[in-house]
Amino acid sequence: MTLEEIENVDKQLLATRYDANSLSEDYFQITELNLEETLSDGQTPLWQATARQRILGGCMAMSESSQKEPAPEDRYLKKMAGIIKTGTHRERMDALLVRITARLPELEELARTLEKAEEDGVYRFYHGSYKVFYLQDPVKRAFALIKEIGGEADPPHFGYARIVEAGTAHDFQEERTNANWDVETKPILEAFWHTKYFIKMMVKYAKELKTVRCRSITAWRRSSTF
């Protein structure tokens, strides 16, 4: 896949163009998706249409005030608009890989922590124990590191950020939590497993890749929540 093809894929998935200079203007121009072709990494027309709906939903949820902290989808869309505008897709990915590799010892330690926490944490969910909430701590630490590695230029994908937000929104309050067990605890497991996956993939490809070339783009996408 050429760089131009990669950028075209990103344009299709975003299904939107907007003024990257000012989020407060809320200026969006919706583009059409090509629903007749299946993307090279297996994304179907139905998946593309769903992605478009999610992007549009994110656009409608834009922050009303520029004084507020930007929503995850605001930051992500701004990043992608900048990449498409400047044509720096592969350069950005290579720079991100360098930053990930530099933090490899911390990522490996977090991967071990998540692996160790999983067995007991999942058991606690089915046992109805408040200790399932202990899974939130490694999720928060991992997400903080992911955001730090990404920096302003590469914030985490807004879908993942929303999952982490939902999974860390509640603390244990016996009466309330017991009355809403699934509602409050299932998002913890979802956030935990997504986080464990991304940390594991970052460790894997930090070891395997020296640069992000077009032939490794599909594998790299699996490793990146950015």
C-alpha positions in Angstrom: 0.0 0.0 0.0 1.4 3.4 -1.0 1.4 6.5 1.2 -1.2 8.0 -0.9 -3.5 5.0 -0.5 -2.9 5.0 3.3 -4.0 8.7 3.4 -7.0 7.9 1.3 -8.0 5.2 3.7 -7.8 7.6 6.6 -9.9 10.2 4.7 -12.6 7.5 4.1 -12.6 6.5 7.8 -12.7 10.0 9.0 -15.5 10.8 6.6 -15.0 14.5 7.4 -12.9 17.5 6.8 -12.7 20.5 9.1 -10.8 23.6 9.9 -7.9 22.4 12.1 -7.0 25.9 13.1 -10.0 26.4 15.4 -12.2 23.8 17.0 -14.5 26.5 18.3 -15.7 27.3 14.7 -17.3 23.8 14.6 -16.8 23.8 10.8 -17.3 20.4 9.2 -17.7 19.4 5.6 -18.9 15.8 5.3 -17.4 13.7 2.5 -18.8 10.6 0.9 -17.6 7.1 1.7 -16.8 4.7 -1.1 -19.0 1.8 0.0 -18.4 -0.3 -3.1 -14.9 -1.4 -2.0 -13.6 -3.5 0.9 -10.5 -2.0 2.4 -7.3 -4.1 2.1 -7.2 -4.8 5.9 -10.7 -6.4 5.8 -12.9 -3.4 6.6 -16.3 -3.9 5.0 -18.7 -1.3 3.6 -20.9 -1.9 6.7 -17.9 -1.2 9.0 -17.2 2.0 7.0 -20.7 3.1 7.3 -20.7 2.5 11.1 -17.4 4.4 11.4 -19.0 7.3 9.6 -21.9 7.3 12.0 -19.5 7.3 15.0 -17.4 10.1 13.5 -20.6 12.2 12.8 -21.8 11.4 16.4 -18.4 12.7 17.7 -18.7 15.8 15.5 -22.1 16.6 17.0 -20.7 16.2 20.5 -18.0 18.9 20.0 -17.3 21.0 23.0 -19.3 24.2 23.1 -16.6 26.3 24.6 -12.9 26.5 23.6 -12.2 27.2 27.3 -13.1 23.6 28.2 -10.7 20.7 27.9 -11.2 19.3 24.3 -13.2 16.1 24.1 -11.2 13.0 23.0 -12.9 13.0 19.6 -12.0 16.7 19.1 -8.3 16.0 19.7 -8.3 12.9 17.5 -10.0 14.6 14.6 -7.7 17.6 14.8 -4.7 15.3 14.7 -6.0 13.4 11.6 -6.8 16.6 9.8 -3.3 17.8 10.3 -1.8 14.5 9.0 -4.0 14.6 5.9 -3.2 18.2 5.3 0.6 17.9 5.6 1.0 14.4 4.2 3.2 13.3 7.2 1.4 10.0 7.9 4.5 7.6 7.8 6.8 10.2 9.4 4.3 10.6 12.3 4.1 6.8 12.8 7.9 6.4 12.8 8.2 9.2 15.4 5.6 7.5 17.5 7.4 4.2 17.3 10.6 5.8 18.5 8.7 7.3 21.5 7.1 3.9 22.3 10.4 2.1 22.0 12.0 4.6 24.4 9.4 3.7 27.0 9.6 -0.1 26.5 10.8 -1.0 30.0 7.8 0.8 31.5 5.4 -0.8 29.0 6.8 -4.2 29.7 6.3 -3.7 33.5 2.8 -2.6 32.9 2.1 -5.6 30.7 3.3 -7.8 33.5 1.1 -6.0 36.0 -2.0 -6.3 33.8 -1.3 -10.0 33.2 -1.0 -10.6 36.9 -4.1 -8.6 37.8 -6.4 -10.3 35.2 -6.9 -13.7 36.9 -8.0 -12.4 40.3 -9.8 -9.3 38.9 -12.1 -11.3 36.6 -12.8 -13.8 39.3 -13.8 -10.9 41.6 -16.4 -9.8 39.1 -18.1 -13.1 39.1 -17.7 -13.5 42.9 -19.4 -10.1 43.4 -16.4 -8.7 45.2 -15.5 -5.0 45.5 -12.0 -6.0 44.6 -12.9 -6.0 40.9 -12.4 -2.2 41.3 -8.7 -2.9 41.9 -8.5 -3.3 38.1 -9.0 0.4 37.7 -5.6 1.3 39.0 -3.5 -0.4 36.4 -5.9 0.8 33.7 -5.4 4.4 34.9 -1.6 4.0 35.0 -1.4 2.5 31.6 -3.7 5.1 30.0 -1.7 7.9 31.6 1.5 6.4 30.0 -0.2 6.0 26.6 -1.3 9.6 26.7 2.2 10.7 27.7 3.8 8.7 24.8 1.3 10.1 22.3 1.6 13.7 23.5 -0.3 16.5 22.0 0.3 15.3 18.4 -1.0 11.7 18.9 -3.8 11.5 21.5 -5.4 8.1 22.0 -8.3 7.2 19.7 -11.4 8.7 21.1 -13.2 5.4 21.1 -10.6 3.9 23.5 -10.6 7.0 25.6 -14.4 6.7 26.1 -14.0 3.1 27.1 -11.4 4.0 29.8 -13.5 6.9 31.0 -16.5 4.6 31.4 -14.5 2.0 33.2 -13.0 4.3 35.7 -16.0 6.5 36.3 -17.2 4.8 39.5 -15.7 3.9 42.8 -17.1 1.3 45.1 -20.1 2.3 47.1 -21.7 -0.8 48.6 -25.4 0.0 48.4 -25.3 1.7 45.1 -22.8 -0.6 43.5 -24.5 -3.8 44.6 -27.8 -2.4 43.2 -26.1 -1.7 39.8 -23.4 -4.3 39.7 -23.3 -5.0 36.0 -23.7 -1.3 35.0 -20.7 -0.3 37.2 -18.4 -3.2 36.9 -18.7 -4.5 33.3 -17.1 -1.3 32.0 -14.1 -1.9 34.3 -13.5 -5.2 32.6 -13.9 -3.7 29.1 -11.5 -0.9 29.9 -9.0 -3.4 31.4 -9.0 -5.8 28.4 -8.7 -3.0 25.8 -5.8 -1.5 27.8 -4.1 -4.8 28.2 -4.4 -5.4 24.4 -2.9 -2.0 23.5 0.0 -2.3 26.0 0.8 -5.8 24.8 0.8 -4.7 21.1 3.0 -1.7 21.9 5.5 -4.0 23.5 5.3 -6.5 20.7 5.9 -4.1 17.8 8.4 -1.9 19.7 10.6 -5.1 19.7 9.8 -6.2 16.2 9.8 -3.0 14.1 12.6 -0.5 13.5 10.5 1.6 11.2 6.9 1.6 10.1 7.0 0.8 6.4 4.0 0.3 4.1 4.3 -3.5 4.2 4.0 -3.4 8.0 1.2 -0.9 8.2 -1.6 -3.4 9.0 0.4 -4.9 11.8 1.3 -1.5 13.1 -2.3 -0.4 13.2 -3.1 -3.3 15.5 -0.5 -2.0 18.0 -1.6 1.6 18.0 -4.5 3.2 19.9 -3.4 6.6 18.6 
